[in-house]
Amino acid sequence: MAHVIAEPCVGCKYTDCVVVCPVECFYEGNNMLYINPEECIDCEACVPECPVEAIFHEDNLPNEGDKLWGEYRAVNAEMTASGTCPNITERKERDQ
């Protein structure tokens, strides 16, 4: 099992979550971060560090009402496997 980054991270510039990850499973895309499900050890260290509450256990992705985020499970896997997103391990200053 793994954690997944979902909709609230789109356009987000916070990277607080990456510095607490013991296995460095975060990757940076053009408009959001992703977690590699093959590398995530499900430790949950990143969850409380996310100021926009975008990180969910893959079994707990909101998927009702206006929150249909189940597709983010595949998006995270695809984007981290594509080789186009660099691994990110350090916090970046947030652009204003």
N, CA, C and O atoms as CSV, one atom per row, in Angstrom:
chain,resi,resn,atom,element,x,y,z
A,1,MET,N,N,0.840,-1.184,0.000
A,1,MET,CA,C,0.000,0.000,0.000
A,1,MET,C,C,0.880,1.240,0.000
A,1,MET,O,O,2.037,1.205,0.418
A,2,ALA,N,N,0.308,2.327,-0.474
A,2,ALA,CA,C,1.080,3.562,-0.583
A,2,ALA,C,C,0.187,4.767,-0.346
A,2,ALA,O,O,-1.037,4.658,-0.270
A,3,HIS,N,N,0.817,5.889,-0.235
A,3,HIS,CA,C,0.101,7.153,-0.148
A,3,HIS,C,C,0.080,7.801,-1.529
A,3,HIS,O,O,0.931,7.525,-2.374
A,4,VAL,N,N,-0.899,8.659,-1.737
A,4,VAL,CA,C,-1.137,9.280,-3.036
A,4,VAL,C,C,-1.324,10.778,-2.838
A,4,VAL,O,O,-1.961,11.212,-1.878
A,5,ILE,N,N,-0.767,11.556,-3.746
A,5,ILE,CA,C,-1.003,13.003,-3.732
A,5,ILE,C,C,-2.139,13.294,-4.699
A,5,ILE,O,O,-2.126,12.822,-5.837
A,6,ALA,N,N,-3.122,14.070,-4.251
A,6,ALA,CA,C,-4.335,14.304,-5.033
A,6,ALA,C,C,-4.549,15.788,-5.354
A,6,ALA,O,O,-3.649,16.613,-5.194
A,7,GLU,N,N,-5.736,16.092,-5.799
A,7,GLU,CA,C,-6.170,17.397,-6.310
A,7,GLU,C,C,-5.674,18.639,-5.554
A,7,GLU,O,O,-5.253,19.596,-6.205
A,8,PRO,N,N,-5.702,18.670,-4.226
A,8,PRO,CA,C,-5.287,19.905,-3.549
A,8,PRO,C,C,-3.844,20.326,-3.840
A,8,PRO,O,O,-3.484,21.480,-3.611
A,9,CYS,N,N,-3.026,19.417,-4.336
A,9,CYS,CA,C,-1.628,19.743,-4.627
A,9,CYS,C,C,-1.460,20.433,-5.984
A,9,CYS,O,O,-0.417,21.036,-6.237
A,10,VAL,N,N,-2.448,20.357,-6.841
A,10,VAL,CA,C,-2.333,20.978,-8.165
A,10,VAL,C,C,-2.094,22.476,-7.988
A,10,VAL,O,O,-2.900,23.176,-7.375
A,11,GLY,N,N,-0.991,22.949,-8.525
A,11,GLY,CA,C,-0.616,24.347,-8.410
A,11,GLY,C,C,0.037,24.704,-7.092
A,11,GLY,O,O,0.396,25.862,-6.874
A,12,CYS,N,N,0.196,23.742,-6.217
A,12,CYS,CA,C,0.768,23.981,-4.897
A,12,CYS,C,C,2.278,24.123,-4.984
A,12,CYS,O,O,2.922,23.424,-5.765
A,13,LYS,N,N,2.829,24.992,-4.216
A,13,LYS,CA,C,4.271,25.203,-4.216
A,13,LYS,C,C,4.917,24.785,-2.893
A,13,LYS,O,O,6.103,25.038,-2.680
A,14,TYR,N,N,4.157,24.155,-2.011
A,14,TYR,CA,C,4.713,23.698,-0.744
A,14,TYR,C,C,5.475,22.387,-0.958
A,14,TYR,O,O,5.025,21.513,-1.698
A,15,THR,N,N,6.610,22.265,-0.315
A,15,THR,CA,C,7.387,21.033,-0.408
A,15,THR,C,C,7.785,20.542,0.982
A,15,THR,O,O,8.761,19.804,1.124
A,16,ASP,N,N,7.044,20.943,1.992
A,16,ASP,CA,C,7.319,20.545,3.371
A,16,ASP,C,C,7.303,19.017,3.526
A,16,ASP,O,O,8.056,18.467,4.329
A,17,CYS,N,N,6.462,18.351,2.774
A,17,CYS,CA,C,6.276,16.910,2.890
A,17,CYS,C,C,7.509,16.108,2.474
A,17,CYS,O,O,7.754,15.032,3.018
A,18,VAL,N,N,8.278,16.612,1.528
A,18,VAL,CA,C,9.391,15.818,0.997
A,18,VAL,C,C,10.524,15.625,1.985
A,18,VAL,O,O,11.209,14.603,1.940
A,19,VAL,N,N,10.738,16.575,2.872
A,19,VAL,CA,C,11.882,16.491,3.785
A,19,VAL,C,C,11.713,15.446,4.881
A,19,VAL,O,O,12.704,15.017,5.473
A,20,VAL,N,N,10.500,15.031,5.161
A,20,VAL,CA,C,10.276,14.032,6.203
A,20,VAL,C,C,10.221,12.601,5.667
A,20,VAL,O,O,10.129,11.653,6.446
A,21,CYS,N,N,10.275,12.443,4.372
A,21,CYS,CA,C,10.164,11.118,3.759
A,21,CYS,C,C,11.464,10.329,3.946
A,21,CYS,O,O,12.511,10.750,3.453
A,22,PRO,N,N,11.414,9.191,4.648
A,22,PRO,CA,C,12.631,8.416,4.890
A,22,PRO,C,C,13.139,7.652,3.670
A,22,PRO,O,O,14.282,7.196,3.660
A,23,VAL,N,N,12.306,7.508,2.648
A,23,VAL,CA,C,12.722,6.744,1.466
A,23,VAL,C,C,12.802,7.595,0.193
A,23,VAL,O,O,13.037,7.068,-0.894
A,24,GLU,N,N,12.608,8.897,0.329
A,24,GLU,CA,C,12.746,9.840,-0.792
A,24,GLU,C,C,11.906,9.425,-2.007
A,24,GLU,O,O,12.428,9.268,-3.110
A,25,CYS,N,N,10.606,9.252,-1.786
A,25,CYS,CA,C,9.724,8.772,-2.853
A,25,CYS,C,C,8.903,9.872,-3.522
A,25,CYS,O,O,7.939,9.577,-4.228
A,26,PHE,N,N,9.273,11.141,-3.309
A,26,PHE,CA,C,8.553,12.263,-3.907
A,26,PHE,C,C,9.199,12.693,-5.219
A,26,PHE,O,O,10.423,12.697,-5.355
A,27,TYR,N,N,8.356,13.052,-6.176
A,27,TYR,CA,C,8.813,13.507,-7.486
A,27,TYR,C,C,8.081,14.793,-7.824
A,27,TYR,O,O,6.921,14.974,-7.453
A,28,GLU,N,N,8.761,15.683,-8.530
A,28,GLU,CA,C,8.208,16.997,-8.835
A,28,GLU,C,C,7.798,17.084,-10.307
A,28,GLU,O,O,8.618,16.910,-11.208
A,29,GLY,N,N,6.513,17.356,-10.526
A,29,GLY,CA,C,6.002,17.574,-11.869
A,29,GLY,C,C,5.894,19.060,-12.152
A,29,GLY,O,O,6.312,19.883,-11.338
A,30,ASN,N,N,5.343,19.400,-13.285
A,30,ASN,CA,C,5.196,20.809,-13.658
A,30,ASN,C,C,4.269,21.575,-12.735
A,30,ASN,O,O,4.516,22.743,-12.437
A,31,ASN,N,N,3.190,20.921,-12.273
A,31,ASN,CA,C,2.227,21.662,-11.461
A,31,ASN,C,C,1.839,20.987,-10.147
A,31,ASN,O,O,0.938,21.460,-9.453
A,32,MET,N,N,2.512,19.882,-9.797
A,32,MET,CA,C,2.246,19.227,-8.517
A,32,MET,C,C,3.340,18.215,-8.203
A,32,MET,O,O,4.195,17.927,-9.041
A,33,LEU,N,N,3.304,17.684,-6.999
A,33,LEU,CA,C,4.220,16.629,-6.594
A,33,LEU,C,C,3.511,15.287,-6.738
A,33,LEU,O,O,2.284,15.213,-6.794
A,34,TYR,N,N,4.320,14.224,-6.797
A,34,TYR,CA,C,3.791,12.868,-6.909
A,34,TYR,C,C,4.558,11.962,-5.960
A,34,TYR,O,O,5.713,12.235,-5.632
A,35,ILE,N,N,3.918,10.883,-5.518
A,35,ILE,CA,C,4.565,9.859,-4.698
A,35,ILE,C,C,4.674,8.594,-5.537
A,35,ILE,O,O,3.698,8.147,-6.140
A,36,ASN,N,N,5.872,8.027,-5.565
A,36,ASN,CA,C,6.075,6.770,-6.287
A,36,ASN,C,C,5.546,5.633,-5.415
A,36,ASN,O,O,6.078,5.395,-4.330
A,37,PRO,N,N,4.503,4.924,-5.873
A,37,PRO,CA,C,3.906,3.875,-5.052
A,37,PRO,C,C,4.823,2.677,-4.837
A,37,PRO,O,O,4.641,1.925,-3.879
A,38,GLU,N,N,5.802,2.492,-5.712
A,38,GLU,CA,C,6.742,1.388,-5.564
A,38,GLU,C,C,7.778,1.686,-4.483
A,38,GLU,O,O,8.373,0.765,-3.923
A,39,GLU,N,N,7.995,2.955,-4.189
A,39,GLU,CA,C,8.991,3.358,-3.209
A,39,GLU,C,C,8.389,3.703,-1.844
A,39,GLU,O,O,9.069,3.595,-0.824
A,40,CYS,N,N,7.135,4.112,-1.820
A,40,CYS,CA,C,6.477,4.527,-0.571
A,40,CYS,C,C,6.364,3.336,0.379
A,40,CYS,O,O,5.939,2.249,-0.013
A,41,ILE,N,N,6.754,3.560,1.635
A,41,ILE,CA,C,6.675,2.492,2.642
A,41,ILE,C,C,5.477,2.677,3.578
A,41,ILE,O,O,5.354,1.981,4.585
A,42,ASP,N,N,4.604,3.616,3.236
A,42,ASP,CA,C,3.359,3.805,3.977
A,42,ASP,C,C,3.591,4.222,5.432
A,42,ASP,O,O,2.859,3.808,6.331
A,43,CYS,N,N,4.617,5.047,5.649
A,43,CYS,CA,C,4.953,5.449,7.016
A,43,CYS,C,C,4.082,6.600,7.528
A,43,CYS,O,O,4.011,6.823,8.737
A,44,GLU,N,N,3.430,7.324,6.639
A,44,GLU,CA,C,2.532,8.431,6.953
A,44,GLU,C,C,3.223,9.687,7.467
A,44,GLU,O,O,2.539,10.616,7.897
A,45,ALA,N,N,4.533,9.749,7.440
A,45,ALA,CA,C,5.247,10.927,7.940
A,45,ALA,C,C,4.882,12.184,7.157
A,45,ALA,O,O,4.872,13.279,7.721
A,46,CYS,N,N,4.590,12.047,5.896
A,46,CYS,CA,C,4.293,13.191,5.035
A,46,CYS,C,C,2.897,13.773,5.253
A,46,CYS,O,O,2.676,14.962,5.025
A,47,VAL,N,N,1.975,12.953,5.684
A,47,VAL,CA,C,0.568,13.375,5.777
A,47,VAL,C,C,0.377,14.632,6.633
A,47,VAL,O,O,-0.233,15.589,6.155
A,48,PRO,N,N,0.869,14.672,7.871
A,48,PRO,CA,C,0.636,15.877,8.677
A,48,PRO,C,C,1.457,17.088,8.218
A,48,PRO,O,O,1.172,18.212,8.632
A,49,GLU,N,N,2.463,16.876,7.376
A,49,GLU,CA,C,3.303,17.978,6.899
A,49,GLU,C,C,2.688,18.725,5.723
A,49,GLU,O,O,3.132,19.827,5.399
A,50,CYS,N,N,1.701,18.163,5.092
A,50,CYS,CA,C,1.085,18.779,3.913
A,50,CYS,C,C,0.086,19.856,4.343
A,50,CYS,O,O,-0.965,19.536,4.898
A,51,PRO,N,N,0.408,21.136,4.089
A,51,PRO,CA,C,-0.479,22.212,4.545
A,51,PRO,C,C,-1.800,22.307,3.783
A,51,PRO,O,O,-2.732,22.964,4.246
A,52,VAL,N,N,-1.891,21.658,2.617
A,52,VAL,CA,C,-3.138,21.712,1.845
A,52,VAL,C,C,-3.921,20.399,1.921
A,52,VAL,O,O,-4.928,20.230,1.233
A,53,GLU,N,N,-3.450,19.470,2.762
A,53,GLU,CA,C,-4.124,18.181,2.979
A,53,GLU,C,C,-4.387,17.446,1.673
A,53,GLU,O,O,-5.519,17.069,1.368
A,54,ALA,N,N,-3.308,17.248,0.904
A,54,ALA,CA,C,-3.416,16.607,-0.403
A,54,ALA,C,C,-2.950,15.162,-0.411
A,54,ALA,O,O,-3.053,14.494,-1.440
A,55,ILE,N,N,-2.436,14.657,0.715
A,55,ILE,CA,C,-1.867,13.309,0.750
A,55,ILE,C,C,-2.820,12.362,1.477
A,55,ILE,O,O,-3.246,12.611,2.605
A,56,PHE,N,N,-3.136,11.266,0.784
A,56,PHE,CA,C,-4.086,10.279,1.311
A,56,PHE,C,C,-3.529,8.882,1.142
A,56,PHE,O,O,-2.760,8.618,0.217
A,57,HIS,N,N,-3.917,7.987,2.035
A,57,HIS,CA,C,-3.630,6.575,1.812
A,57,HIS,C,C,-4.427,6.175,0.575
A,57,HIS,O,O,-5.550,6.646,0.393
A,58,GLU,N,N,-3.876,5.325,-0.267
A,58,GLU,CA,C,-4.547,4.988,-1.526
A,58,GLU,C,C,-5.940,4.395,-1.335
A,58,GLU,O,O,-6.788,4.518,-2.219
A,59,ASP,N,N,-6.184,3.761,-0.206
A,59,ASP,CA,C,-7.511,3.200,0.065
A,59,ASP,C,C,-8.493,4.239,0.590
A,59,ASP,O,O,-9.685,3.956,0.708
A,60,ASN,N,N,-8.006,5.447,0.909
A,60,ASN,CA,C,-8.859,6.482,1.490
A,60,ASN,C,C,-8.975,7.731,0.625
A,60,ASN,O,O,-9.291,8.805,1.137
A,61,LEU,N,N,-8.726,7.612,-0.663
A,61,LEU,CA,C,-8.878,8.758,-1.551
A,61,LEU,C,C,-10.343,9.157,-1.624
A,61,LEU,O,O,-11.194,8.306,-1.885
A,62,PRO,N,N,-10.660,10.423,-1.400
A,62,PRO,CA,C,-12.054,10.857,-1.534
A,62,PRO,C,C,-12.563,10.549,-2.939
A,62,PRO,O,O,-11.913,10.886,-3.929
A,63,ASN,N,N,-13.694,9.926,-3.020
A,63,ASN,CA,C,-14.242,9.549,-4.324
A,63,ASN,C,C,-15.769,9.613,-4.300
A,63,ASN,O,O,-16.462,8.686,-4.717
A,64,GLU,N,N,-16.268,10.758,-3.790
A,64,GLU,CA,C,-17.712,10.954,-3.738
A,64,GLU,C,C,-18.029,12.433,-3.854
A,64,GLU,O,O,-17.184,13.282,-3.573
A,65,GLY,N,N,-19.216,12.728,-4.258
A,65,GLY,CA,C,-19.618,14.129,-4.412
A,65,GLY,C,C,-18.751,14.842,-5.427
A,65,GLY,O,O,-18.581,14.360,-6.547
A,66,ASP,N,N,-18.196,15.994,-5.046
A,66,ASP,CA,C,-17.358,16.742,-5.976
A,66,ASP,C,C,-15.891,16.326,-5.882
A,66,ASP,O,O,-15.046,16.873,-6.591
A,67,LYS,N,N,-15.583,15.365,-5.016
A,67,LYS,CA,C,-14.215,14.882,-4.869
A,67,LYS,C,C,-14.100,13.485,-5.471
A,67,LYS,O,O,-14.344,12.484,-4.798
A,68,LEU,N,N,-13.731,13.433,-6.726
A,68,LEU,CA,C,-13.540,12.164,-7.428
A,68,LEU,C,C,-12.054,12.009,-7.709
A,68,LEU,O,O,-11.598,12.213,-8.834
A,69,TRP,N,N,-11.302,11.645,-6.673
A,69,TRP,CA,C,-9.850,11.645,-6.761
A,69,TRP,C,C,-9.235,10.263,-6.929
A,69,TRP,O,O,-8.017,10.119,-6.826
A,70,GLY,N,N,-10.036,9.263,-7.181
A,70,GLY,CA,C,-9.523,7.908,-7.356
A,70,GLY,C,C,-8.505,7.794,-8.471
A,70,GLY,O,O,-7.609,6.952,-8.406
A,71,GLU,N,N,-8.625,8.623,-9.487
A,71,GLU,CA,C,-7.698,8.565,-10.622
A,71,GLU,C,C,-6.282,9.003,-10.249
A,71,GLU,O,O,-5.336,8.709,-10.981
A,72,TYR,N,N,-6.123,9.692,-9.137
A,72,TYR,CA,C,-4.788,10.140,-8.737
A,72,TYR,C,C,-3.873,8.981,-8.356
A,72,TYR,O,O,-2.652,9.135,-8.363
A,73,ARG,N,N,-4.437,7.839,-8.028
A,73,ARG,CA,C,-3.640,6.639,-7.759
A,73,ARG,C,C,-2.822,6.295,-9.003
A,73,ARG,O,O,-1.614,6.075,-8.915
A,74,ALA,N,N,-3.478,6.248,-10.154
A,74,ALA,CA,C,-2.795,5.938,-11.414
A,74,ALA,C,C,-1.902,7.085,-11.878
A,74,ALA,O,O,-0.828,6.849,-12.430
A,75,VAL,N,N,-2.338,8.320,-11.659
A,75,VAL,CA,C,-1.549,9.484,-12.065
A,75,VAL,C,C,-0.203,9.499,-11.345
A,75,VAL,O,O,0.832,9.714,-11.974
A,76,ASN,N,N,-0.210,9.271,-10.030
A,76,ASN,CA,C,1.044,9.235,-9.278
A,76,ASN,C,C,1.959,8.130,-9.807
A,76,ASN,O,O,3.153,8.359,-9.996
A,77,ALA,N,N,1.421,6.953,-10.043
A,77,ALA,CA,C,2.216,5.831,-10.543
A,77,ALA,C,C,2.790,6.131,-11.929
A,77,ALA,O,O,3.968,5.882,-12.185
A,78,GLU,N,N,1.963,6.662,-12.810
A,78,GLU,CA,C,2.408,6.956,-14.179
A,78,GLU,C,C,3.469,8.047,-14.216
A,78,GLU,O,O,4.477,7.912,-14.910
A,79,MET,N,N,3.246,9.118,-13.477
A,79,MET,CA,C,4.181,10.246,-13.524
A,79,MET,C,C,5.535,9.903,-12.901
A,79,MET,O,O,6.563,10.398,-13.363
A,80,THR,N,N,5.556,9.067,-11.865
A,80,THR,CA,C,6.835,8.718,-11.251
A,80,THR,C,C,7.571,7.649,-12.048
A,80,THR,O,O,8.794,7.546,-11.956
A,81,ALA,N,N,6.850,6.855,-12.826
A,81,ALA,CA,C,7.483,5.823,-13.644
A,81,ALA,C,C,7.945,6.357,-15.001
A,81,ALA,O,O,8.757,5.724,-15.676
A,82,SER,N,N,7.430,7.513,-15.395
A,82,SER,CA,C,7.719,8.037,-16.737
A,82,SER,C,C,9.153,8.502,-16.917
A,82,SER,O,O,9.653,8.553,-18.041
A,83,GLY,N,N,9.817,8.841,-15.826
A,83,GLY,CA,C,11.180,9.344,-15.925
A,83,GLY,C,C,11.267,10.824,-16.251
A,83,GLY,O,O,12.366,11.362,-16.384
A,84,THR,N,N,10.133,11.488,-16.382
A,84,THR,CA,C,10.135,12.913,-16.708
A,84,THR,C,C,10.116,13.805,-15.480
A,84,THR,O,O,10.420,14.994,-15.571
A,85,CYS,N,N,9.764,13.249,-14.346
A,85,CYS,CA,C,9.697,14.023,-13.109
A,85,CYS,C,C,10.917,13.711,-12.251
A,85,CYS,O,O,11.174,12.550,-11.936
A,86,PRO,N,N,11.667,14.739,-11.874
A,86,PRO,CA,C,12.834,14.489,-11.024
A,86,PRO,C,C,12.446,14.192,-9.578
A,86,PRO,O,O,11.440,14.687,-9.070
A,87,ASN,N,N,13.260,13.380,-8.939
A,87,ASN,CA,C,13.096,13.101,-7.519
A,87,ASN,C,C,13.386,14.379,-6.747
A,87,ASN,O,O,14.315,15.114,-7.083
A,88,ILE,N,N,12.597,14.646,-5.720
A,88,ILE,CA,C,12.802,15.848,-4.903
A,88,ILE,C,C,12.940,15.416,-3.447
A,88,ILE,O,O,12.113,14.668,-2.925
A,89,THR,N,N,14.008,15.902,-2.795
A,89,THR,CA,C,14.278,15.483,-1.422
A,89,THR,C,C,14.459,16.663,-0.468
A,89,THR,O,O,14.552,16.471,0.744
A,90,GLU,N,N,14.507,17.860,-0.999
A,90,GLU,CA,C,14.708,19.042,-0.161
A,90,GLU,C,C,13.574,20.030,-0.340
A,90,GLU,O,O,12.986,20.143,-1.416
A,91,ARG,N,N,13.279,20.742,0.733
A,91,ARG,CA,C,12.244,21.767,0.702
A,91,ARG,C,C,12.698,22.914,-0.175
A,91,ARG,O,O,13.857,23.323,-0.123
A,92,LYS,N,N,11.799,23.426,-0.971
A,92,LYS,CA,C,12.074,24.588,-1.820
A,92,LYS,C,C,11.353,25.792,-1.265
A,92,LYS,O,O,10.292,25.666,-0.654
A,93,GLU,N,N,11.927,26.954,-1.480
A,93,GLU,CA,C,11.249,28.185,-1.099
A,93,GLU,C,C,9.989,28.312,-1.951
A,93,GLU,O,O,10.007,28.029,-3.149
A,94,ARG,N,N,8.936,28.723,-1.346
A,94,ARG,CA,C,7.654,28.854,-2.042
A,94,ARG,C,C,7.620,30.158,-2.833
A,94,ARG,O,O,7.899,31.234,-2.304
A,95,ASP,N,N,7.267,30.034,-4.129
A,95,ASP,CA,C,7.081,31.224,-4.968
A,95,ASP,C,C,5.816,31.947,-4.539
A,95,ASP,O,O,4.816,31.311,-4.210
A,96,GLN,N,N,5.855,33.233,-4.540
A,96,GLN,CA,C,4.669,34.012,-4.180
A,96,GLN,C,C,3.895,34.401,-5.396
A,96,GLN,O,O,2.863,35.063,-5.285
